[in-house]
Structures are given as structure tokens and as C-alpha cells.
């Protein structure tokens, strides 16, 4: 069965988990057609992402004209479905934080997606993220007369569940995939009781190349790496404060920030304010090879996030034998276990960050190596991408309810 995948932006540096999932599904014999709103001109550094870009069709490429043409074509050919999608769009417009024109653009994007899916013979559509992508997938699937599902990661979906009509999207979907049990619990909060059975846990995972490489010992020096978008949600400003406090307490800790983002100027200012220019490096975006190299030369990975789903970089660090220092948010405790695979601490606390850095810095090498081995075994047990893709494949290709009229 040919299935479609839809993501707002693809490929994207921070969406490597989507790419791995698609490739794993294809390795198991599924035909996957990729669509995204944008991404054809994105700055990419990974050759695999560049290859994925060539396989992806972009709905916004060509501007508004193709969207309007698709909208008219779908009205002429399938008026009942078109009006059903329009009714859903009007429902999305009520009590929302997005403007009505933006919802109407989503309607036209759904029309073009439907048109292209029908031409490709797609019988089921899967989207990643329960926000705008799920809205367009719902509208496109309605106009195409097929079923759809979507994967929820959090925390964005749970920050605005009412204005994004999360319950409506769940009601219309054939399945809703949660990446963790915590994520599933939040979906249960907003889904109708009769829709709970649609919620299925399929974890993000790693391919064998991460789980089979020989382990190297953590660095002797107190060098830490933080991987992720430089944003308010990720808490790097507090991480800089925690590092500065640890250094004032006598810990010769250094830090590499791998990533880029809207908070970079503020983070660079904080580094200068604390006179950490010689001790903190920002690399910008990096491909998988560079991420591995940064993890290999680190003692541990550190995070100070205020909200998360369950970051892939935590799995990558543990798979490479590096302990993880992280805030106790969402499902982080699934993998980061105090004294077993790393240090889990209170979010928002500079003192807690400094204490975790200090304890990791003074831990002996064998303790850290044992944490790394335990972490790799845990990731292999819970986050093998091929095994999780097999679960998803059965879900997407199995018997699904008929689309709701």
C-alpha cells in the first residue's frame, strides 16, 4: 500500500527522526510519498537530508496559484468532500489563535495535497506533529477520501490543545501515534473517551549504525556538549548560568553548544557577560557525523530544557556511551535515570544544573562508562528504529476505519 507522509518543513536538521522513520518503513517494503509545505531552499548539511529533499514534493513551491487551481479542481471533481473539508476549516476557525485567512490557506494547501495524493494512488496519509501539519493532513485526507493519522511529540501540541482543536483532529483520525507513554497520557486528557483506543505508542528510534558502533570511554576532562536548537524552550541561557556557577565553585568545566536558532544573540551575550568565551563554543548546525564527533569528545551531554517530548539526541548520546544530564520534564525519566544513565534534576534551577555538572566532573571513569553501557542497553531495548517502524507499518497498513463523511 502506498502511503503519504506530510510535514510542514522537510527535510530539516532537527527532524532527522522523521527521515529515519521513513527510511525504515521503506526498508520494510512500504512505498512512502513525501510532502512538505516548504524546505526546498533550506540550508542543509547532511548528505542524507539533501537526498531526501530530492524525493519530497513541496506544496508552496510555485506560490499561491497552484493552491487556488487545486482548490477549484477539487470543488468541481469532488464537491461533497470539498464542502466537508470546508466545514472542518470553519470549525478550526472558531476560538483559535490563528487568523481566518491562515486557516483558509491551510484549506487550499489541503486541496493541493489531496490532488497530488490521488494522482499518486496514496490510500493513507500520516503527518508528524499535531499542530498545523495535522490540520492540513485532516483537510487533505477529507478531500481525497482517504484515512489519515498523525504523530504527536509535544510539548507544542499540549501548550495550545483548545485553540489547535486537538480533540477534533483525534476524532477525525484513524490513529494517533504518541512517541512516549507520557505523550499518550496527555492525548488522553484531550481526546474523547471513545477515541482513546486510537492512541498508540510508537517510539522514535535509532538505526543500527548508532547502536552498533564500538563504545569509547567518556572524556577525562570535564567537557560537556549540549545539542539542540538555541531557543527559549531549550533553556541554554540557564545552562550558561549553571556552567558559570560550577566554574566559580572550582569545576574546570567547558561546554560546546551544537545547534543554532533565534536565541543565539542572547546566548552569546550571556557567554560574554560571564566571561566564558574561552570555555563555551557554539558550532552552529551540524550533520550526524559532526554530532557523533562532538559526543565522542565529551564527558557527558547536558540539557536544561523547560519542555520536551523525548529528544533523539538523548538516545544518540546514550547509544554512544555518554551519560546525560537533563531536566526532569515530560518523558525524560524514561531514559535518564539518576545514578544509572546520568543525572536528572529540577528544571529552572541554576543550582541544580551546577550540582549535576560538578557531580559528573568528579565521577570516576568506570562509573561514567557503566552509565554509558546501561544507557545504550536501555536505548537498544526501547528505541530500535527498525522494530518501532515495524509497529508503525502494521498500524498504517492494517484495517482502518472508513473516512468520516
C-alpha positions as CSV (number, residue, x, y, z in Angstrom):
1,X,0.0,0.0,0.0
2,X,1.3,3.4,-0.9
3,X,1.1,5.9,2.0
4,X,1.8,9.6,2.2
5,X,3.9,11.5,4.7
6,X,3.3,15.1,5.4
7,X,5.4,17.5,7.5
8,X,5.4,21.3,7.5
9,X,9.1,21.5,6.7
10,X,11.2,18.6,5.4
11,X,14.0,17.8,5.4
12,X,15.1,19.8,8.4
13,X,18.2,19.5,10.6
14,X,16.1,19.0,13.7
15,X,13.8,16.4,12.0
16,X,16.2,13.6,11.5
17,X,13.8,11.3,13.3
18,X,11.2,11.7,10.6
19,X,13.8,10.8,7.9
20,X,14.9,7.7,9.9
21,X,11.3,6.6,10.3
22,X,10.5,7.0,6.6
23,X,13.7,5.1,5.5
24,X,12.9,2.3,8.0
25,X,9.4,2.0,6.6
26,X,10.8,1.8,3.1
27,X,13.3,-0.8,4.2
28,X,10.3,-3.0,5.3
29,X,8.7,-2.7,1.9
30,X,6.3,0.2,2.2
31,X,6.0,2.8,-0.6
32,X,6.2,6.3,1.0
33,X,5.4,9.5,-0.8
34,X,6.8,12.6,0.9
35,X,5.1,16.0,1.0
36,X,6.0,19.2,2.9
37,X,4.9,22.8,2.8
38,X,8.5,24.1,2.5
39,X,12.1,23.0,2.6
40,X,13.3,23.1,-1.0
41,X,15.6,26.0,-0.2
42,X,16.5,25.1,3.4
43,X,20.2,25.2,4.4
44,X,21.2,21.5,4.9
45,X,24.5,20.0,5.9
46,X,23.7,16.3,5.9
47,X,24.0,14.4,2.6
48,X,21.1,12.1,3.6
49,X,18.9,15.2,4.0
50,X,19.9,16.5,0.7
51,X,18.9,13.2,-0.9
52,X,15.6,13.3,0.9
53,X,14.9,16.8,-0.5
54,X,15.0,15.4,-4.0
55,X,12.3,12.9,-3.0
56,X,10.0,15.4,-1.5
57,X,7.2,17.4,-3.1
58,X,6.6,20.9,-1.8
59,X,3.1,22.4,-1.7
60,X,4.2,26.0,-1.5
61,X,6.6,25.8,-4.3
62,X,5.1,27.9,-7.1
63,X,3.3,30.3,-4.8
64,X,-0.5,30.7,-4.4
65,X,-1.6,30.0,-7.9
66,X,-1.2,26.2,-7.8
67,X,-3.2,26.2,-4.5
68,X,-6.1,28.1,-6.0
69,X,-6.1,25.9,-9.0
70,X,-6.2,22.8,-6.8
71,X,-9.0,24.3,-4.7
72,X,-11.2,24.9,-7.7
73,X,-10.3,21.5,-9.2
74,X,-11.3,19.6,-6.1
75,X,-14.6,21.6,-5.8
76,X,-15.5,20.6,-9.4
77,X,-14.5,17.0,-9.1
78,X,-15.4,16.1,-5.6
79,X,-17.9,18.8,-4.3
80,X,-19.1,16.7,-1.3
81,X,-15.6,16.1,0.0
82,X,-14.7,19.7,-0.7
83,X,-17.6,21.1,1.4
84,X,-16.9,18.5,4.2
85,X,-13.3,19.9,4.3
86,X,-14.7,23.5,4.3
87,X,-16.9,22.7,7.3
88,X,-13.8,21.4,9.1
89,X,-11.9,24.6,8.3
90,X,-14.8,26.7,9.7
91,X,-14.7,24.6,12.8
92,X,-10.9,25.2,13.0
93,X,-11.5,29.0,12.7
94,X,-13.6,29.2,16.0
95,X,-11.8,30.2,19.2
96,X,-8.3,30.0,17.6
97,X,-5.1,31.9,17.9
98,X,-4.6,31.7,14.1
99,X,-6.3,34.1,11.7
100,X,-9.1,33.1,9.5
101,X,-7.0,33.8,6.3
102,X,-4.3,31.4,7.6
103,X,-6.9,28.7,8.1
104,X,-8.2,29.3,4.5
105,X,-4.6,28.9,3.2
106,X,-4.4,25.6,5.1
107,X,-7.7,24.6,3.3
108,X,-6.1,25.3,-0.1
109,X,-2.9,23.5,0.9
110,X,-5.0,20.5,1.9
111,X,-6.7,20.7,-1.6
112,X,-3.4,20.6,-3.4
113,X,-2.2,17.8,-1.1
114,X,-5.4,15.8,-1.9
115,X,-5.0,16.4,-5.6
116,X,-1.4,15.1,-5.6
117,X,-2.2,12.1,-3.3
118,X,-5.0,11.0,-5.6
119,X,-2.6,11.2,-8.6
120,X,0.0,9.1,-6.7
121,X,-2.5,6.4,-5.5
122,X,-2.0,7.1,-1.8
123,X,-4.5,5.3,0.4
124,X,-3.4,6.6,3.8
125,X,-1.7,9.8,5.0
126,X,0.5,10.2,8.0
127,X,1.6,13.5,9.4
128,X,4.2,14.5,12.0
129,X,3.1,16.9,14.7
130,X,-0.4,17.6,15.9
131,X,-0.4,21.3,15.2
132,X,-0.6,22.9,11.7
133,X,0.6,19.7,9.9
134,X,-2.3,17.6,11.4
135,X,-4.8,20.3,10.3
136,X,-3.6,20.2,6.7
137,X,-3.4,16.4,6.7
138,X,-7.0,16.2,8.1
139,X,-8.3,18.5,5.3
140,X,-6.3,16.8,2.6
141,X,-7.4,13.4,3.6
142,X,-11.0,14.5,3.7
143,X,-10.9,15.9,0.2
144,X,-9.0,12.8,-1.1
145,X,-11.5,10.4,0.6
146,X,-8.8,8.5,2.5
147,X,-7.8,8.0,6.1
148,X,-5.1,9.9,8.0
149,X,-3.1,9.6,11.2
150,X,-0.6,11.8,12.9
151,X,2.3,11.5,15.4
152,X,2.3,13.8,18.4
153,X,5.6,14.7,20.0
154,X,4.9,17.5,22.5
155,X,5.2,19.9,24.0
156,X,3.7,22.3,21.4
157,X,0.5,20.2,21.0
158,X,-0.1,20.4,24.7
159,X,0.6,24.1,25.1
160,X,-2.5,25.0,23.0
161,X,-4.8,22.0,22.8
162,X,-8.0,24.0,22.6
163,X,-7.0,26.6,20.0
164,X,-5.5,24.0,17.8
165,X,-8.6,21.7,18.1
166,X,-6.5,18.7,19.1
167,X,-9.7,16.8,20.1
168,X,-11.2,17.3,16.6
169,X,-8.1,16.1,14.9
170,X,-8.1,13.0,17.1
171,X,-11.8,12.4,16.4
172,X,-11.2,12.5,12.7
173,X,-8.1,10.4,12.6
174,X,-7.8,6.7,12.1
175,X,-4.9,6.5,14.6
176,X,-2.9,8.9,16.7
177,X,0.7,8.0,17.5
178,X,2.3,9.1,20.7
179,X,6.1,8.9,21.0
180,X,6.1,8.1,24.7
181,X,3.7,6.9,27.4
182,X,3.7,10.5,28.9
183,X,2.7,11.8,25.5
184,X,-0.1,9.3,25.3
185,X,-1.3,10.4,28.8
186,X,-1.6,14.0,27.5
187,X,-3.6,12.8,24.5
188,X,-6.0,11.0,26.8
189,X,-6.5,14.3,28.6
190,X,-7.9,16.0,25.5
191,X,-9.4,13.1,23.5
192,X,-13.0,11.9,23.9
193,X,-13.2,8.7,25.9
194,X,-14.5,6.8,22.8
195,X,-11.3,7.8,20.9
196,X,-8.8,6.6,23.5
197,X,-8.4,3.3,21.5
198,X,-6.9,5.3,18.6
199,X,-3.9,6.3,20.7
200,X,-0.9,4.1,20.1
201,X,2.7,4.4,21.4
202,X,5.4,4.1,18.7
203,X,8.7,5.4,19.9
204,X,11.2,7.4,17.9
205,X,14.3,5.3,17.4
206,X,17.9,4.9,16.1
207,X,19.1,2.9,13.2
208,X,21.7,0.2,13.8
209,X,24.7,2.4,12.9
210,X,24.2,4.2,16.3
211,X,23.6,1.1,18.3
212,X,26.5,-1.0,16.9
213,X,29.5,1.3,16.9
214,X,32.2,0.4,19.4
215,X,32.0,2.4,22.6
216,X,34.7,4.8,23.6
217,X,35.3,5.9,27.2
218,X,33.9,9.3,28.2
219,X,36.5,12.2,28.2
220,X,38.6,12.6,31.2
221,X,38.2,16.4,31.0
222,X,35.0,18.0,32.3
223,X,33.8,18.8,28.8
224,X,30.1,18.8,28.1
225,X,28.1,19.0,25.0
226,X,24.5,20.4,24.5
227,X,22.8,19.6,21.2
228,X,19.6,21.3,20.1
229,X,18.0,24.5,18.7
230,X,19.1,27.6,20.5
231,X,15.7,28.6,21.8
232,X,13.9,29.7,24.9
233,X,12.4,26.3,25.4
234,X,15.8,24.6,25.5
235,X,17.0,26.6,28.4
236,X,20.5,27.3,27.2
237,X,20.6,30.7,29.0
238,X,20.2,28.9,32.3
239,X,22.7,26.3,31.2
240,X,25.3,29.1,30.8
241,X,24.4,30.4,34.3
242,X,24.8,26.9,35.7
243,X,28.2,26.4,34.0
244,X,29.4,29.8,35.3
245,X,28.3,28.8,38.8
246,X,30.1,25.4,38.6
247,X,33.3,27.1,37.4
248,X,33.1,29.6,40.4
249,X,32.8,26.5,42.6
250,X,36.1,25.2,41.2
251,X,34.9,22.9,38.5
252,X,37.0,23.4,35.3
253,X,34.0,22.6,33.1
254,X,33.8,23.5,29.4
255,X,30.8,23.4,27.0
256,X,30.1,23.0,23.3
257,X,26.6,24.1,22.1
258,X,25.8,22.2,18.9
259,X,23.0,24.0,17.0
260,X,21.6,27.4,16.0
261,X,18.5,29.3,16.5
262,X,16.7,32.5,17.4
263,X,18.2,32.8,20.9
264,X,21.8,32.8,19.6
265,X,22.5,36.5,20.2
266,X,21.2,36.4,23.7
267,X,23.2,33.2,24.5
268,X,26.4,34.8,23.0
269,X,25.7,37.9,25.2
270,X,25.4,35.7,28.3
271,X,28.6,33.9,27.5
272,X,30.4,37.3,27.2
273,X,28.7,38.5,30.4
274,X,30.1,35.6,32.4
275,X,33.5,35.8,30.7
276,X,33.1,32.3,29.3
277,X,34.3,33.0,25.8
278,X,37.3,30.7,26.3
279,X,35.2,27.9,27.7
280,X,32.0,27.8,25.6
281,X,31.8,27.1,21.9
282,X,28.8,27.4,19.5
283,X,29.2,25.2,16.4
284,X,26.1,26.1,14.5
285,X,24.1,23.3,12.8
286,X,25.9,20.0,12.4
287,X,25.3,16.8,10.5
288,X,25.1,13.4,12.1
289,X,28.8,12.8,11.6
290,X,29.7,16.0,13.4
291,X,27.2,15.3,16.2
292,X,28.8,12.0,16.8
293,X,32.3,13.6,16.9
294,X,31.1,16.1,19.5
295,X,29.6,13.4,21.7
296,X,32.7,11.3,21.3
297,X,35.0,14.0,22.7
298,X,32.6,14.9,25.6
299,X,32.4,13.6,29.1
300,X,28.6,13.8,29.0
301,X,25.7,15.5,27.3
302,X,23.8,18.2,29.3
303,X,20.4,19.8,28.8
304,X,18.4,22.4,30.6
305,X,15.1,22.2,28.7
306,X,11.9,23.7,30.2
307,X,9.7,21.4,28.0
308,X,10.4,18.5,25.7
309,X,9.0,15.4,24.1
310,X,11.8,12.9,24.3
311,X,14.8,14.2,22.3
312,X,16.5,12.0,19.8
313,X,19.8,13.5,21.0
314,X,19.3,11.8,24.4
315,X,19.1,8.4,22.6
316,X,22.1,9.2,20.5
317,X,24.2,10.2,23.5
318,X,23.3,7.1,25.4
319,X,23.8,4.9,22.4
320,X,27.3,6.2,22.1
321,X,28.0,5.6,25.8
322,X,27.7,9.1,27.1
323,X,25.8,9.8,30.3
324,X,23.1,12.5,30.1
325,X,22.5,15.4,32.5
326,X,18.9,16.6,31.9
327,X,15.9,18.3,33.5
328,X,13.1,16.2,34.7
329,X,10.5,17.2,32.2
330,X,7.9,15.1,30.2
331,X,9.3,11.6,29.5
332,X,13.0,12.4,30.1
333,X,13.0,10.0,33.0
334,X,12.3,7.1,30.6
335,X,15.9,7.2,29.6
336,X,17.8,9.5,32.0
337,X,17.9,7.7,35.4
338,X,19.7,9.1,38.3
339,X,22.9,7.1,39.1
340,X,22.2,4.6,36.3
341,X,22.4,6.5,33.0
342,X,23.1,10.1,34.2
343,X,21.7,12.9,36.3
344,X,18.1,14.1,36.3
345,X,17.5,17.4,38.0
346,X,14.8,20.0,38.7
347,X,14.0,22.3,35.7
348,X,14.6,26.0,36.1
349,X,17.2,25.6,38.8
350,X,20.7,27.1,38.1
351,X,22.0,25.4,41.3
352,X,20.7,22.0,40.2
353,X,22.5,22.4,36.9
354,X,25.7,23.3,38.6
355,X,25.5,20.4,41.0
356,X,24.9,17.9,38.2
357,X,27.9,19.3,36.3
358,X,30.0,19.1,39.5
359,X,29.0,15.5,40.3
360,X,29.6,14.4,36.7
361,X,33.0,16.1,36.7
362,X,34.3,14.3,39.8
363,X,32.8,10.9,39.0
364,X,35.4,8.3,38.1
365,X,35.8,6.9,34.6
366,X,34.4,3.5,35.3
367,X,31.2,4.9,36.8
368,X,30.6,7.0,33.8
369,X,31.4,4.1,31.4
370,X,29.0,1.9,33.3
371,X,26.3,4.6,32.9
372,X,27.0,4.7,29.2
373,X,26.7,0.9,28.8
374,X,23.4,0.9,30.8
375,X,22.1,3.8,28.7
376,X,23.0,2.0,25.4
377,X,21.2,-1.2,26.5
378,X,18.1,0.8,27.5
379,X,18.1,2.6,24.1
380,X,18.5,-0.7,22.3
381,X,15.7,-2.2,24.2
382,X,13.2,0.7,23.8
383,X,14.3,2.7,20.7
384,X,15.3,0.4,17.9
385,X,14.1,2.2,14.8
386,X,13.5,-0.9,12.7
387,X,11.4,-2.5,15.4
388,X,9.4,0.6,16.0
389,X,8.9,1.1,12.3
390,X,7.5,-2.4,12.0
391,X,4.9,-1.5,14.6
392,X,4.1,1.7,12.7
393,X,4.0,-0.2,9.4
394,X,1.4,-2.6,10.8
395,X,-0.6,0.3,12.1
396,X,-0.6,2.3,8.9
397,X,-1.2,-0.7,6.5
398,X,-3.8,-2.5,8.7
399,X,-7.5,-2.3,8.5
400,X,-8.6,1.2,9.2
401,X,-12.0,2.8,9.6
402,X,-13.6,4.4,6.6
403,X,-13.1,8.2,6.4
404,X,-15.8,10.2,8.3
405,X,-18.2,11.8,5.9
